[in-house]
């Protein structure tokens, strides 16, 4: 898959003003969070 053909979504669209978002995928839960250094981390 070519990166140019994939739609980009901003972190602001996903998180809004929150610092944490739970994503469910195939029955598993993942946590997307913004760190104090303004980095994104996705953990299971």
PQR file with spaces between the fields and no chain letter, atoms N, CA, C, O and H, PARSE charges and radii, in Angstrom:
ATOM       1  N    UNK     1       0.848   -1.177    0.000 -0.4000 1.5000
ATOM       2  CA   UNK     1       0.000    0.000    0.000 -0.0000 2.0000
ATOM       3  C    UNK     1       0.893    1.239    0.000  0.5500 1.7000
ATOM       4  O    UNK     1       1.828    1.340    0.794 -0.5500 1.4000
ATOM       5  N    UNK     2       0.603    2.159   -0.876 -0.4000 1.5000
ATOM       6  CA   UNK     2       1.361    3.392   -1.024 -0.0000 2.0000
ATOM       7  C    UNK     2       0.871    4.426   -0.011  0.5500 1.7000
ATOM       8  O    UNK     2      -0.333    4.635    0.136 -0.5500 1.4000
ATOM       9  H    UNK     2      -0.156    2.077   -1.521  0.4000 1.0000
ATOM      10  N    UNK     3       1.804    5.068    0.684 -0.4000 1.5000
ATOM      11  CA   UNK     3       1.423    6.077    1.684 -0.0000 2.0000
ATOM      12  C    UNK     3       0.625    7.219    1.087  0.5500 1.7000
ATOM      13  O    UNK     3      -0.205    7.818    1.770 -0.5500 1.4000
ATOM      14  H    UNK     3       2.782    4.898    0.564  0.4000 1.0000
ATOM      15  N    UNK     4       0.864    7.528   -0.176 -0.4000 1.5000
ATOM      16  CA   UNK     4       0.136    8.621   -0.819 -0.0000 2.0000
ATOM      17  C    UNK     4      -1.341    8.311   -0.988  0.5500 1.7000
ATOM      18  O    UNK     4      -2.153    9.226   -1.124 -0.5500 1.4000
ATOM      19  H    UNK     4       1.539    7.041   -0.731  0.4000 1.0000
ATOM      20  N    UNK     5      -1.704    7.026   -0.981 -0.4000 1.5000
ATOM      21  CA   UNK     5      -3.100    6.646   -1.179 -0.0000 2.0000
ATOM      22  C    UNK     5      -3.853    6.442    0.137  0.5500 1.7000
ATOM      23  O    UNK     5      -5.022    6.054    0.129 -0.5500 1.4000
ATOM      24  H    UNK     5      -1.044    6.282   -0.870  0.4000 1.0000
ATOM      25  N    UNK     6      -3.191    6.699    1.261 -0.4000 1.5000
ATOM      26  CA   UNK     6      -3.802    6.519    2.577 -0.0000 2.0000
ATOM      27  C    UNK     6      -4.190    7.879    3.134  0.5500 1.7000
ATOM      28  O    UNK     6      -3.397    8.820    3.103 -0.5500 1.4000
ATOM      29  H    UNK     6      -2.242    7.014    1.268  0.4000 1.0000
ATOM      30  N    UNK     7      -5.415    7.979    3.643 -0.4000 1.5000
ATOM      31  CA   UNK     7      -5.891    9.247    4.214 -0.0000 2.0000
ATOM      32  C    UNK     7      -5.215    9.507    5.554  0.5500 1.7000
ATOM      33  O    UNK     7      -5.085    8.595    6.371 -0.5500 1.4000
ATOM      34  H    UNK     7      -6.059    7.215    3.668  0.4000 1.0000
ATOM      35  N    UNK     8      -4.789   10.725    5.784 -0.4000 1.5000
ATOM      36  CA   UNK     8      -4.194   11.121    7.057 -0.0000 2.0000
ATOM      37  C    UNK     8      -5.269   11.733    7.952  0.5500 1.7000
ATOM      38  O    UNK     8      -6.131   12.479    7.489 -0.5500 1.4000
ATOM      39  H    UNK     8      -4.894   11.467    5.121  0.4000 1.0000
ATOM      40  N    UNK     9      -5.202   11.401    9.246 -0.4000 1.5000
ATOM      41  CA   UNK     9      -6.107   11.957   10.249 -0.0000 2.0000
ATOM      42  C    UNK     9      -5.232   12.586   11.326  0.5500 1.7000
ATOM      43  O    UNK     9      -4.307   11.945   11.825 -0.5500 1.4000
ATOM      44  H    UNK     9      -4.501   10.795    9.622  0.4000 1.0000
ATOM      45  N    UNK    10      -5.512   13.817   11.685 -0.4000 1.5000
ATOM      46  CA   UNK    10      -4.691   14.482   12.704 -0.0000 2.0000
ATOM      47  C    UNK    10      -5.001   13.915   14.094  0.5500 1.7000
ATOM      48  O    UNK    10      -6.106   13.440   14.357 -0.5500 1.4000
ATOM      49  H    UNK    10      -6.264   14.338   11.280  0.4000 1.0000
ATOM      50  N    UNK    11      -4.016   13.976   14.956 -0.4000 1.5000
ATOM      51  CA   UNK    11      -4.223   13.519   16.334 -0.0000 2.0000
ATOM      52  C    UNK    11      -5.286   14.365   17.013  0.5500 1.7000
ATOM      53  O    UNK    11      -6.014   13.878   17.877 -0.5500 1.4000
ATOM      54  H    UNK    11      -3.119   14.361   14.742  0.4000 1.0000
ATOM      55  N    UNK    12      -5.377   15.634   16.624 -0.4000 1.5000
ATOM      56  CA   UNK    12      -6.395   16.536   17.195 -0.0000 2.0000
ATOM      57  C    UNK    12      -7.801   16.050   16.834  0.5500 1.7000
ATOM      58  O    UNK    12      -8.717   16.149   17.652 -0.5500 1.4000
ATOM      59  H    UNK    12      -4.785   16.029   15.922  0.4000 1.0000
ATOM      60  N    UNK    13      -7.978   15.527   15.618 -0.4000 1.5000
ATOM      61  CA   UNK    13      -9.282   14.980   15.220 -0.0000 2.0000
ATOM      62  C    UNK    13      -9.643   13.754   16.061  0.5500 1.7000
ATOM      63  O    UNK    13     -10.803   13.573   16.429 -0.5500 1.4000
ATOM      64  H    UNK    13      -7.235   15.447   14.954  0.4000 1.0000
ATOM      65  N    UNK    14      -8.662   12.925   16.360 -0.4000 1.5000
ATOM      66  CA   UNK    14      -8.907   11.719   17.143 -0.0000 2.0000
ATOM      67  C    UNK    14      -9.110   12.012   18.625  0.5500 1.7000
ATOM      68  O    UNK    14     -10.030   11.485   19.250 -0.5500 1.4000
ATOM      69  H    UNK    14      -7.719   13.072   16.060  0.4000 1.0000
ATOM      70  N    UNK    15      -8.256   12.844   19.173 -0.4000 1.5000
ATOM      71  CA   UNK    15      -8.238   13.053   20.620 -0.0000 2.0000
ATOM      72  C    UNK    15      -9.004   14.284   21.087  0.5500 1.7000
ATOM      73  O    UNK    15      -9.452   14.328   22.233 -0.5500 1.4000
ATOM      74  H    UNK    15      -7.509   13.272   18.665  0.4000 1.0000
ATOM      75  N    UNK    16      -9.163   15.273   20.232 -0.4000 1.5000
ATOM      76  CA   UNK    16      -9.779   16.523   20.675 -0.0000 2.0000
ATOM      77  C    UNK    16      -8.922   17.141   21.755  0.5500 1.7000
ATOM      78  O    UNK    16      -7.718   17.310   21.560 -0.5500 1.4000
ATOM      79  H    UNK    16      -8.800   15.237   19.301  0.4000 1.0000
ATOM      80  N    UNK    17      -9.504   17.482   22.886 -0.4000 1.5000
ATOM      81  CA   UNK    17      -8.766   18.062   24.010 -0.0000 2.0000
ATOM      82  C    UNK    17      -8.262   17.010   24.995  0.5500 1.7000
ATOM      83  O    UNK    17      -7.543   17.324   25.944 -0.5500 1.4000
ATOM      84  H    UNK    17     -10.482   17.345   23.045  0.4000 1.0000
ATOM      85  N    UNK    18      -8.652   15.747   24.753 -0.4000 1.5000
ATOM      86  CA   UNK    18      -8.232   14.664   25.650 -0.0000 2.0000
ATOM      87  C    UNK    18      -6.755   14.337   25.473  0.5500 1.7000
ATOM      88  O    UNK    18      -6.154   14.689   24.458 -0.5500 1.4000
ATOM      89  H    UNK    18      -9.236   15.491   23.982  0.4000 1.0000
ATOM      90  N    UNK    19      -6.185   13.679   26.438 -0.4000 1.5000
ATOM      91  CA   UNK    19      -4.801   13.201   26.366 -0.0000 2.0000
ATOM      92  C    UNK    19      -4.759   11.684   26.228  0.5500 1.7000
ATOM      93  O    UNK    19      -3.681   11.098   26.125 -0.5500 1.4000
ATOM      94  H    UNK    19      -6.674   13.393   27.263  0.4000 1.0000
ATOM      95  N    UNK    20      -5.942   11.038   26.227 -0.4000 1.5000
ATOM      96  CA   UNK    20      -6.014    9.581   26.240 -0.0000 2.0000
ATOM      97  C    UNK    20      -7.206    9.108   25.432  0.5500 1.7000
ATOM      98  O    UNK    20      -8.288    9.690   25.508 -0.5500 1.4000
ATOM      99  H    UNK    20      -6.818   11.514   26.311  0.4000 1.0000
ATOM     100  N    UNK    21      -7.008    8.048   24.657 -0.4000 1.5000
ATOM     101  CA   UNK    21      -8.082    7.471   23.858 -0.0000 2.0000
ATOM     102  C    UNK    21      -7.936    5.957   23.874  0.5500 1.7000
ATOM     103  O    UNK    21      -6.840    5.441   23.656 -0.5500 1.4000
ATOM     104  H    UNK    21      -6.129    7.575   24.596  0.4000 1.0000
ATOM     105  N    UNK    22      -9.019    5.243   24.129 -0.4000 1.5000
ATOM     106  CA   UNK    22      -9.023    3.784   24.072 -0.0000 2.0000
ATOM     107  C    UNK    22      -9.526    3.377   22.691  0.5500 1.7000
ATOM     108  O    UNK    22     -10.575    3.836   22.239 -0.5500 1.4000
ATOM     109  H    UNK    22      -9.909    5.663   24.307  0.4000 1.0000
ATOM     110  N    UNK    23      -8.761    2.507   22.024 -0.4000 1.5000
ATOM     111  CA   UNK    23      -9.126    2.000   20.701 -0.0000 2.0000
ATOM     112  C    UNK    23      -9.344    0.498   20.815  0.5500 1.7000
ATOM     113  O    UNK    23      -8.474   -0.222   21.305 -0.5500 1.4000
ATOM     114  H    UNK    23      -7.909    2.134   22.391  0.4000 1.0000
ATOM     115  N    UNK    24     -10.500    0.025   20.366 -0.4000 1.5000
ATOM     116  CA   UNK    24     -10.768   -1.408   20.353 -0.0000 2.0000
ATOM     117  C    UNK    24     -10.517   -1.942   18.956  0.5500 1.7000
ATOM     118  O    UNK    24     -10.984   -1.373   17.969 -0.5500 1.4000
ATOM     119  H    UNK    24     -11.206    0.611   19.968  0.4000 1.0000
ATOM     120  N    UNK    25      -9.769   -3.051   18.876 -0.4000 1.5000
ATOM     121  CA   UNK    25      -9.418   -3.658   17.602 -0.0000 2.0000
ATOM     122  C    UNK    25      -9.370   -5.175   17.769  0.5500 1.7000
ATOM     123  O    UNK    25      -8.574   -5.694   18.551 -0.5500 1.4000
ATOM     124  H    UNK    25      -9.389   -3.514   19.678  0.4000 1.0000
ATOM     125  N    UNK    26     -10.212   -5.871   17.041 -0.4000 1.5000
ATOM     126  CA   UNK    26     -10.267   -7.349   17.100 -0.0000 2.0000
ATOM     127  C    UNK    26     -10.396   -7.865   18.529  0.5500 1.7000
ATOM     128  O    UNK    26      -9.772   -8.865   18.885 -0.5500 1.4000
ATOM     129  H    UNK    26     -10.859   -5.449   16.405  0.4000 1.0000
ATOM     130  N    UNK    27     -11.187   -7.202   19.337 -0.4000 1.5000
ATOM     131  CA   UNK    27     -11.425   -7.660   20.707 -0.0000 2.0000
ATOM     132  C    UNK    27     -10.374   -7.224   21.709  0.5500 1.7000
ATOM     133  O    UNK    27     -10.520   -7.487   22.903 -0.5500 1.4000
ATOM     134  H    UNK    27     -11.693   -6.389   19.048  0.4000 1.0000
ATOM     135  N    UNK    28      -9.316   -6.563   21.254 -0.4000 1.5000
ATOM     136  CA   UNK    28      -8.273   -6.067   22.153 -0.0000 2.0000
ATOM     137  C    UNK    28      -8.431   -4.570   22.333  0.5500 1.7000
ATOM     138  O    UNK    28      -8.950   -3.876   21.459 -0.5500 1.4000
ATOM     139  H    UNK    28      -9.197   -6.349   20.284  0.4000 1.0000
ATOM     140  N    UNK    29      -7.980   -4.084   23.472 -0.4000 1.5000
ATOM     141  CA   UNK    29      -8.049   -2.644   23.757 -0.0000 2.0000
ATOM     142  C    UNK    29      -6.650   -2.062   23.756  0.5500 1.7000
ATOM     143  O    UNK    29      -5.735   -2.616   24.365 -0.5500 1.4000
ATOM     144  H    UNK    29      -7.559   -4.648   24.182  0.4000 1.0000
ATOM     145  N    UNK    30      -6.489   -0.949   23.073 -0.4000 1.5000
ATOM     146  CA   UNK    30      -5.225   -0.235   22.978 -0.0000 2.0000
ATOM     147  C    UNK    30      -5.424    1.171   23.521  0.5500 1.7000
ATOM     148  O    UNK    30      -6.510    1.740   23.408 -0.5500 1.4000
ATOM     149  H    UNK    30      -7.232   -0.498   22.578  0.4000 1.0000
ATOM     150  N    UNK    31      -4.383    1.722   24.104 -0.4000 1.5000
ATOM     151  CA   UNK    31      -4.427    3.072   24.642 -0.0000 2.0000
ATOM     152  C    UNK    31      -3.517    3.965   23.800  0.5500 1.7000
ATOM     153  O    UNK    31      -2.326    3.693   23.646 -0.5500 1.4000
ATOM     154  H    UNK    31      -3.501    1.259   24.196  0.4000 1.0000
ATOM     155  N    UNK    32      -4.093    5.021   23.267 -0.4000 1.5000
ATOM     156  CA   UNK    32      -3.332    6.045   22.561 -0.0000 2.0000
ATOM     157  C    UNK    32      -3.277    7.247   23.484  0.5500 1.7000
ATOM     158  O    UNK    32      -4.315    7.771   23.889 -0.5500 1.4000
ATOM     159  H    UNK    32      -5.060    5.242   23.393  0.4000 1.0000
ATOM     160  N    UNK    33      -2.063    7.689   23.821 -0.4000 1.5000
ATOM     161  CA   UNK    33      -1.958    8.818   24.738 -0.0000 2.0000
ATOM     162  C    UNK    33      -0.880    9.788   24.288  0.5500 1.7000
ATOM     163  O    UNK    33       0.059    9.432   23.577 -0.5500 1.4000
ATOM     164  H    UNK    33      -1.220    7.263   23.492  0.4000 1.0000
ATOM     165  N    UNK    34      -1.052   11.034   24.733 -0.4000 1.5000
ATOM     166  CA   UNK    34      -0.062   12.076   24.501 -0.0000 2.0000
ATOM     167  C    UNK    34       0.764   12.207   25.776  0.5500 1.7000
ATOM     168  O    UNK    34       0.222   12.389   26.866 -0.5500 1.4000
ATOM     169  H    UNK    34      -1.815   11.324   25.311  0.4000 1.0000
ATOM     170  N    UNK    35       2.071   12.114   25.626 -0.4000 1.5000
ATOM     171  CA   UNK    35       2.962   12.197   26.781 -0.0000 2.0000
ATOM     172  C    UNK    35       3.182   13.651   27.197  0.5500 1.7000
ATOM     173  O    UNK    35       2.737   14.578   26.521 -0.5500 1.4000
ATOM     174  H    UNK    35       2.512   11.966   24.741  0.4000 1.0000
ATOM     175  N    UNK    36       3.870   13.829   28.312 -0.4000 1.5000
ATOM     176  CA   UNK    36       4.192   15.179   28.778 -0.0000 2.0000
ATOM     177  C    UNK    36       5.163   15.884   27.827  0.5500 1.7000
ATOM     178  O    UNK    36       5.283   17.108   27.858 -0.5500 1.4000
ATOM     179  H    UNK    36       4.231   13.075   28.861  0.4000 1.0000
ATOM     180  N    UNK    37       5.856   15.110   26.981 -0.4000 1.5000
ATOM     181  CA   UNK    37       6.757   15.683   25.975 -0.0000 2.0000
ATOM     182  C    UNK    37       6.064   15.856   24.619  0.5500 1.7000
ATOM     183  O    UNK    37       6.712   16.099   23.602 -0.5500 1.4000
ATOM     184  H    UNK    37       5.758   14.115   26.956  0.4000 1.0000
ATOM     185  N    UNK    38       4.714   15.723   24.629 -0.4000 1.5000
ATOM     186  CA   UNK    38       3.891   15.900   23.433 -0.0000 2.0000
ATOM     187  C    UNK    38       4.161   14.862   22.345  0.5500 1.7000
ATOM     188  O    UNK    38       4.061   15.156   21.154 -0.5500 1.4000
ATOM     189  H    UNK    38       4.188   15.525   25.456  0.4000 1.0000
ATOM     190  N    UNK    39       4.507   13.635   22.775 -0.4000 1.5000
ATOM     191  CA   UNK    39       4.687   12.513   21.857 -0.0000 2.0000
ATOM     192  C    UNK    39       3.471   11.607   21.958  0.5500 1.7000
ATOM     193  O    UNK    39       2.776   11.602   22.974 -0.5500 1.4000
ATOM     194  H    UNK    39       4.588   13.397   23.743  0.4000 1.0000
ATOM     195  N    UNK    40       3.213   10.837   20.898 -0.4000 1.5000
ATOM     196  CA   UNK    40       2.124    9.866   20.917 -0.0000 2.0000
ATOM     197  C    UNK    40       2.665    8.485   21.240  0.5500 1.7000
ATOM     198  O    UNK    40       3.696    8.074   20.708 -0.5500 1.4000
ATOM     199  H    UNK    40       3.777   10.841   20.072  0.4000 1.0000
ATOM     200  N    UNK    41       1.967    7.771   22.112 -0.4000 1.5000
ATOM     201  CA   UNK    41       2.329    6.397   22.444 -0.0000 2.0000
ATOM     202  C    UNK    41       1.076    5.535   22.349  0.5500 1.7000
ATOM     203  O    UNK    41       0.028    5.874   22.899 -0.5500 1.4000
ATOM     204  H    UNK    41       1.129    8.105   22.544  0.4000 1.0000
ATOM     205  N    UNK    42       1.203    4.408   21.636 -0.4000 1.5000
ATOM     206  CA   UNK    42       0.125    3.430   21.523 -0.0000 2.0000
ATOM     207  C    UNK    42       0.570    2.172   22.238  0.5500 1.7000
ATOM     208  O    UNK    42       1.590    1.581   21.884 -0.5500 1.4000
ATOM     209  H    UNK    42       2.055    4.132   21.190  0.4000 1.0000
ATOM     210  N    UNK    43      -0.201    1.750   23.261 -0.4000 1.5000
ATOM     211  CA   UNK    43       0.152    0.546   24.028 -0.0000 2.0000
ATOM     212  C    UNK    43      -1.050   -0.385   24.083  0.5500 1.7000
ATOM     213  O    UNK    43      -2.197    0.043   23.956 -0.5500 1.4000
ATOM     214  H    UNK    43      -1.030    2.231   23.548  0.4000 1.0000
ATOM     215  N    UNK    44      -0.764   -1.654   24.274 -0.4000 1.5000
ATOM     216  CA   UNK    44      -1.821   -2.665   24.397 -0.0000 2.0000
ATOM     217  C    UNK    44      -2.076   -2.924   25.846  0.5500 1.7000
ATOM     218  O    UNK    44      -2.929   -3.744   26.186 -0.5500 1.4000
ATOM     219  H    UNK    44       0.167   -2.001   24.378  0.4000 1.0000
